């Protein structure tokens, strides 16, 4: 696939985009703290606004992606992010930056990213053959995992070197680089299958109904929603657990929190091979079931050799999550009609990501009632049980998702 120059340009745009997005996760709050002297509540709201966009606009985004040329959507969203982010250092330079402006930029940048995320998963089948989808999704997961692991560290170095506002400018330039790379793709940007304009709610309902009617998509949605709820609760408690309960030093905490990125990279590199060797459906099954039992190690973490339990859990769960993401994306891309793929991708993300804010809130409430370590036991057992809906789906009897196309 790396001999395909258009796919290489697409991957390059992802590197610029994902690295910039993960640097922004650190740089935006640091601008608020270092430049505007924001307090904890203001920083918390700023962080929440960066991730709230899928709940605000996730479902309509799928409809609009299906009505427009997908590469044009990605380029427009990247250009929007570039302009919005570049406004922060400019406003800071002239003393015009305010916390209200930061809130607006965080929300609007998040909305632009929603369109980008929905469009890129919908666009991949236009660039590669159906039998290459697993490999393509695996390479995209490598980029995401690498950026997730490296972004915060790179962001911290840039903030210390060139200040937080100019770090934001670097992420804006990254978004512009993504626009240039996408614009250089030579494959024609296919027009939408249907240009008819129908009521927005009707199109949203069709996307949700498609997910509900497909037994495997429905099982994936239920299982992933439960998994994300539990994992979000654990992530929200991890720093508190490692610092106040286990009592590890900050350096050790930083290393342990980065370990999940290693598992994600391994998942990305191994995903395509596993799909070819054992089948795309079996790879997805492996991602759900082989990794989940390792979650029970995490609550047993202690400030001795058992600190490794946290790292082992993070790597195993991230590895499994990446395999699952590759398999689910491949299934949607290879079985969903092209004129509905944007709506289906957006519906799945809305259902699956919508549980994440709830999980973070629930984690804190449960920990306050029964204790942090005990809450981790609850949510790690919950994550293990979240795979149960897949037992009653067609997945256990399948080797490849292509079997469904053959039967139909």
C-alpha positions as CSV (number, residue, x, y, z in Angstrom):
1,X,0.0,0.0,0.0
2,X,2.9,2.4,0.6
3,X,3.6,2.1,-3.1
4,X,0.3,4.0,-3.6
5,X,1.4,7.7,-3.7
6,X,-2.1,8.9,-2.9
7,X,-2.4,6.7,0.2
8,X,1.1,8.0,1.3
9,X,-0.2,11.6,1.0
10,X,-3.3,10.6,2.9
11,X,-1.1,9.1,5.7
12,X,1.0,12.2,5.7
13,X,-2.0,14.4,6.2
14,X,-2.9,12.2,9.2
15,X,0.5,12.5,10.7
16,X,0.3,16.3,10.6
17,X,-3.3,16.3,11.8
18,X,-3.1,13.8,14.6
19,X,0.2,15.1,16.0
20,X,-1.2,18.6,16.0
21,X,-4.4,17.5,17.7
22,X,-2.5,15.8,20.5
23,X,-0.1,18.7,21.0
24,X,-3.2,20.9,21.3
25,X,-4.5,18.7,24.1
26,X,-1.5,20.0,26.2
27,X,-1.0,23.4,24.7
28,X,-4.5,24.8,24.9
29,X,-4.9,24.3,28.7
30,X,-1.3,25.6,29.1
31,X,-2.2,28.8,27.2
32,X,-5.2,29.2,29.6
33,X,-3.0,28.6,32.7
34,X,0.2,30.4,31.7
35,X,-1.2,33.4,29.8
36,X,-4.7,33.9,31.2
37,X,-4.0,32.5,34.7
38,X,-7.2,30.3,34.5
39,X,-8.3,28.3,37.5
40,X,-9.2,24.6,37.7
41,X,-12.9,25.0,36.8
42,X,-12.0,27.1,33.7
43,X,-9.4,24.6,32.6
44,X,-11.8,21.7,33.2
45,X,-14.5,23.5,31.0
46,X,-11.9,24.2,28.3
47,X,-10.9,20.5,28.2
48,X,-14.5,19.4,28.1
49,X,-15.3,21.7,25.2
50,X,-12.5,20.0,23.1
51,X,-14.4,16.7,23.3
52,X,-18.0,17.8,23.5
53,X,-18.3,18.4,19.7
54,X,-19.4,14.8,18.9
55,X,-22.4,15.1,21.2
56,X,-23.2,18.5,19.7
57,X,-22.8,17.9,16.0
58,X,-21.8,14.3,15.6
59,X,-25.0,13.0,14.0
60,X,-25.6,16.0,11.6
61,X,-21.9,15.8,10.5
62,X,-22.6,12.3,9.1
63,X,-25.4,13.6,6.9
64,X,-23.4,16.5,5.6
65,X,-20.4,14.2,4.8
66,X,-22.7,12.0,2.8
67,X,-23.9,15.0,0.8
68,X,-20.5,16.5,0.0
69,X,-17.2,15.4,-1.5
70,X,-15.3,13.8,1.3
71,X,-11.8,15.1,0.6
72,X,-13.2,18.6,0.3
73,X,-14.8,18.2,3.7
74,X,-11.4,17.2,5.2
75,X,-9.6,20.1,3.6
76,X,-12.2,22.6,4.7
77,X,-12.1,21.3,8.3
78,X,-8.3,21.4,8.4
79,X,-8.3,24.9,7.0
80,X,-10.9,26.0,9.6
81,X,-8.7,24.5,12.4
82,X,-5.7,26.3,10.9
83,X,-7.4,29.7,11.0
84,X,-9.0,29.3,14.4
85,X,-5.7,28.1,16.1
86,X,-3.6,30.7,14.4
87,X,-5.9,33.3,15.9
88,X,-4.8,32.4,19.5
89,X,-1.1,33.5,19.2
90,X,-2.2,36.5,17.2
91,X,-4.7,37.6,19.9
92,X,-2.1,36.9,22.6
93,X,0.4,39.1,20.8
94,X,-1.9,42.1,20.8
95,X,-3.3,41.5,24.3
96,X,-6.8,40.5,23.1
97,X,-6.9,36.9,24.2
98,X,-9.6,36.0,26.7
99,X,-10.9,32.8,28.3
100,X,-14.2,33.3,26.4
101,X,-12.2,33.3,23.1
102,X,-10.4,30.1,24.2
103,X,-13.7,28.4,24.9
104,X,-15.1,29.4,21.5
105,X,-11.9,28.2,19.7
106,X,-11.9,24.9,21.6
107,X,-15.5,24.1,20.7
108,X,-15.2,25.2,17.1
109,X,-11.9,23.3,16.6
110,X,-13.6,20.2,18.1
111,X,-16.5,20.6,15.6
112,X,-14.1,20.9,12.7
113,X,-12.3,17.8,13.9
114,X,-15.6,15.9,14.0
115,X,-16.1,16.5,10.3
116,X,-12.5,15.4,9.6
117,X,-12.8,12.2,11.6
118,X,-16.1,11.2,10.0
119,X,-14.9,12.1,6.5
120,X,-11.6,10.3,6.6
121,X,-13.1,7.0,7.6
122,X,-15.6,7.4,4.8
123,X,-13.0,8.4,2.3
124,X,-10.5,5.5,2.7
125,X,-12.5,3.1,0.5
126,X,-12.1,5.6,-2.3
127,X,-8.3,5.3,-2.1
128,X,-7.7,1.6,-1.6
129,X,-9.2,-1.7,-2.7
130,X,-11.7,-3.5,-0.4
131,X,-9.2,-6.3,0.4
132,X,-6.7,-3.5,1.5
133,X,-9.0,-1.9,4.0
134,X,-7.7,-3.8,7.0
135,X,-4.1,-2.9,6.1
136,X,-5.1,0.8,5.5
137,X,-7.0,1.1,8.8
138,X,-4.0,-0.6,10.6
139,X,-1.6,2.1,9.2
140,X,-4.0,4.9,10.3
141,X,-4.1,3.4,13.8
142,X,-0.3,3.4,13.9
143,X,-0.4,7.1,13.2
144,X,-3.1,7.7,15.8
145,X,-1.3,5.7,18.5
146,X,2.1,7.2,17.7
147,X,0.7,10.7,17.8
148,X,-1.2,10.0,21.1
149,X,2.0,8.8,22.7
150,X,4.3,11.5,21.3
151,X,2.0,14.5,21.1
152,X,1.9,15.5,24.8
153,X,5.7,15.1,25.1
154,X,6.4,17.2,22.0
155,X,3.8,19.7,23.2
156,X,5.5,20.1,26.5
157,X,8.9,20.6,24.9
158,X,7.5,23.2,22.5
159,X,5.8,25.1,25.2
160,X,9.0,25.3,27.2
161,X,11.0,26.3,24.2
162,X,8.8,28.7,22.2
163,X,6.0,29.4,24.7
164,X,2.4,28.1,24.7
165,X,0.8,30.5,22.2
166,X,3.5,29.8,19.5
167,X,3.1,26.1,20.1
168,X,-0.6,26.6,19.1
169,X,0.8,28.3,16.0
170,X,2.8,25.2,15.2
171,X,-0.4,23.0,15.4
172,X,-2.1,25.5,13.0
173,X,0.7,25.1,10.5
174,X,0.3,21.3,10.9
175,X,-3.3,21.6,9.9
176,X,-2.3,23.7,6.9
177,X,0.2,21.0,5.9
178,X,-2.6,18.5,6.0
179,X,-4.6,20.7,3.6
180,X,-1.7,20.8,1.1
181,X,-1.2,17.0,1.3
182,X,-4.9,16.2,0.8
183,X,-5.0,18.7,-2.1
184,X,-2.1,16.9,-3.8
185,X,-4.0,13.6,-4.0
186,X,-4.5,12.8,-7.6
187,X,-7.4,10.3,-7.3
188,X,-10.7,12.2,-8.2
189,X,-12.8,13.2,-5.3
190,X,-16.0,11.3,-6.0
191,X,-19.2,13.3,-5.9
192,X,-21.9,12.2,-3.4
193,X,-24.1,9.3,-4.6
194,X,-27.2,11.3,-3.9
195,X,-27.4,15.1,-4.2
196,X,-31.1,15.2,-3.2
197,X,-31.6,17.4,-0.1
198,X,-34.0,15.8,2.3
199,X,-34.9,16.7,5.9
200,X,-31.9,16.5,8.2
201,X,-33.7,14.5,10.9
202,X,-34.8,11.9,8.3
203,X,-31.3,11.3,7.1
204,X,-30.0,11.1,10.7
205,X,-32.7,8.6,11.5
206,X,-31.7,6.5,8.5
207,X,-28.1,6.3,9.8
208,X,-29.2,5.3,13.3
209,X,-31.7,2.8,11.9
210,X,-29.1,1.1,9.7
211,X,-26.8,0.6,12.7
212,X,-29.7,-0.8,14.7
213,X,-30.9,-3.2,12.0
214,X,-27.4,-4.7,11.4
215,X,-26.9,-7.3,14.1
216,X,-23.1,-7.0,14.1
217,X,-23.0,-3.2,14.0
218,X,-25.6,-3.1,16.9
219,X,-23.4,-5.5,18.9
220,X,-20.3,-3.5,18.2
221,X,-22.0,-0.3,19.3
222,X,-23.3,-1.8,22.6
223,X,-20.0,-3.4,23.4
224,X,-17.9,-0.4,22.5
225,X,-20.2,2.0,24.3
226,X,-19.8,-0.1,27.5
227,X,-16.1,-0.4,27.0
228,X,-15.6,3.3,26.6
229,X,-17.7,4.2,29.6
230,X,-15.6,1.9,31.8
231,X,-12.3,3.0,30.3
232,X,-13.1,6.7,30.6
233,X,-13.9,6.2,34.3
234,X,-10.5,4.4,34.7
235,X,-8.6,7.1,32.8
236,X,-10.2,9.8,34.9
237,X,-9.1,8.1,38.1
238,X,-5.6,7.0,36.9
239,X,-3.5,10.0,37.9
240,X,-5.3,10.2,41.3
241,X,-4.8,6.4,41.8
242,X,-1.1,6.4,41.0
243,X,-0.3,9.5,42.9
244,X,-2.5,9.4,46.0
245,X,-3.2,5.7,46.5
246,X,-0.2,3.9,45.1
247,X,2.0,6.9,45.9
248,X,4.4,6.8,42.9
249,X,6.7,9.8,42.0
250,X,5.6,12.0,39.0
251,X,8.3,10.6,36.7
252,X,7.0,7.0,37.2
253,X,3.4,8.2,36.7
254,X,4.4,9.8,33.4
255,X,6.1,6.6,32.2
256,X,3.1,4.4,33.2
257,X,0.6,6.7,31.5
258,X,2.6,6.5,28.2
259,X,2.7,2.7,28.2
260,X,-0.7,2.5,26.5
261,X,0.7,4.2,23.5
262,X,3.2,1.3,23.1
263,X,0.4,-1.2,23.1
264,X,-1.5,0.9,20.5
265,X,1.6,0.9,18.2
266,X,2.0,-2.9,18.5
267,X,-1.7,-3.2,17.7
268,X,-1.3,-1.1,14.6
269,X,1.7,-3.0,13.3
270,X,0.2,-6.4,14.0
271,X,-3.4,-5.7,13.0
272,X,-2.9,-6.1,9.2
273,X,-0.9,-9.3,9.6
274,X,-3.4,-10.8,12.0
275,X,-6.3,-10.0,9.6
276,X,-4.5,-11.7,6.7
277,X,-3.4,-14.7,8.8
278,X,-6.5,-15.4,10.8
279,X,-9.3,-13.3,9.2
280,X,-10.6,-9.8,9.8
281,X,-13.5,-11.0,12.0
282,X,-11.3,-13.2,14.2
283,X,-8.8,-10.4,14.6
284,X,-11.6,-8.2,15.9
285,X,-12.8,-11.0,18.2
286,X,-9.2,-11.2,19.5
287,X,-9.1,-7.5,20.2
288,X,-12.2,-7.7,22.4
289,X,-11.6,-10.9,24.3
290,X,-7.9,-11.7,24.5
291,X,-7.0,-8.3,26.0
292,X,-9.9,-7.7,28.4
293,X,-8.8,-10.1,31.3
294,X,-5.6,-8.1,31.7
295,X,-7.7,-5.3,33.0
296,X,-8.1,-7.1,36.3
297,X,-4.4,-6.6,37.0
298,X,-4.7,-2.8,37.1
299,X,-6.4,-2.5,40.5
300,X,-3.7,-4.7,42.0
301,X,-1.0,-2.1,41.2
302,X,1.3,-1.3,44.1
303,X,4.5,0.8,44.7
304,X,6.8,-2.1,44.1
305,X,7.3,-4.6,41.2
306,X,3.6,-4.7,40.9
307,X,3.7,-1.2,39.4
308,X,4.3,-3.1,36.2
309,X,0.6,-4.3,36.4
310,X,-0.5,-0.9,35.4
311,X,1.8,-0.9,32.4
312,X,0.8,-4.4,31.3
313,X,-2.9,-3.5,31.6
314,X,-2.5,-0.3,29.6
315,X,-0.5,-2.0,26.8
316,X,-2.8,-5.0,26.6
317,X,-6.0,-2.9,26.5
318,X,-4.6,-0.4,24.0
319,X,-3.4,-3.3,21.8
320,X,-6.9,-4.9,21.9
321,X,-8.6,-1.5,21.3
322,X,-6.6,-0.9,18.2
323,X,-7.4,-4.3,16.8
324,X,-11.1,-3.8,17.5
325,X,-11.0,-0.3,15.9
326,X,-9.3,-1.7,12.8
327,X,-11.9,-4.5,12.5
328,X,-14.9,-2.4,13.2
329,X,-13.9,0.3,10.7
330,X,-13.1,-2.3,8.1
331,X,-16.5,-3.9,8.6
332,X,-18.4,-0.6,8.2
333,X,-16.4,0.4,5.1
334,X,-16.7,-3.0,3.4
335,X,-20.4,-3.6,4.0
336,X,-22.2,-0.2,4.3
337,X,-23.6,1.3,1.0
338,X,-21.3,4.2,0.1
339,X,-24.1,6.8,0.1
340,X,-24.8,6.0,3.8
341,X,-21.2,5.4,5.1
342,X,-20.8,9.0,6.5
343,X,-24.1,8.7,8.4
344,X,-23.2,5.2,9.7
345,X,-19.7,6.2,10.8
346,X,-21.1,9.3,12.6
347,X,-23.9,7.3,14.2
348,X,-21.5,4.8,15.6
349,X,-19.1,7.4,16.9
350,X,-22.0,9.3,18.5
351,X,-23.2,6.2,20.3
352,X,-19.8,5.0,21.3
353,X,-18.1,8.3,22.2
354,X,-21.3,9.6,23.9
355,X,-20.6,7.4,26.9
356,X,-17.1,8.8,27.5
357,X,-18.1,12.0,29.4
358,X,-20.6,9.9,31.4
359,X,-17.9,7.5,32.3
360,X,-15.5,10.2,33.5
361,X,-18.3,11.6,35.7
362,X,-19.4,8.2,37.0
363,X,-15.9,7.2,37.8
364,X,-15.5,10.1,40.2
365,X,-18.8,9.6,41.9
366,X,-18.2,5.8,42.4
367,X,-14.7,6.5,43.7
368,X,-16.0,9.0,46.2
369,X,-18.5,6.5,47.6
370,X,-16.4,3.3,47.8
371,X,-12.7,4.4,47.2
372,X,-10.5,4.7,44.2
373,X,-9.0,1.2,44.1
374,X,-12.5,-0.3,44.7
375,X,-13.9,1.8,41.9
376,X,-11.2,0.5,39.5
377,X,-12.3,-3.0,40.3
378,X,-15.9,-2.1,39.5
379,X,-15.0,-0.6,36.1
380,X,-12.5,-3.1,35.0
381,X,-15.0,-5.9,35.7
382,X,-17.5,-3.8,33.8
383,X,-15.1,-3.6,30.9
384,X,-14.7,-7.3,30.8
385,X,-18.5,-7.8,30.8
386,X,-19.0,-5.2,28.0
387,X,-17.9,-7.8,25.4
388,X,-20.9,-10.0,26.2
389,X,-23.2,-8.6,23.5
390,X,-20.7,-9.9,20.9
391,X,-21.3,-13.5,22.1
392,X,-24.9,-13.2,20.7
393,X,-23.8,-11.7,17.4
394,X,-22.6,-13.4,14.2
395,X,-18.9,-12.5,15.1
396,X,-18.0,-15.8,16.8
397,X,-18.9,-17.8,13.7
398,X,-17.1,-15.6,11.2
399,X,-13.5,-15.7,9.9
400,X,-13.7,-12.7,7.5
401,X,-16.1,-9.8,7.1
402,X,-16.0,-10.6,3.4
403,X,-18.2,-13.6,4.1
404,X,-21.2,-11.3,4.4
405,X,-20.6,-9.9,1.0
406,X,-20.3,-13.4,-0.5
407,X,-23.6,-14.5,1.1
408,X,-25.4,-11.4,-0.1
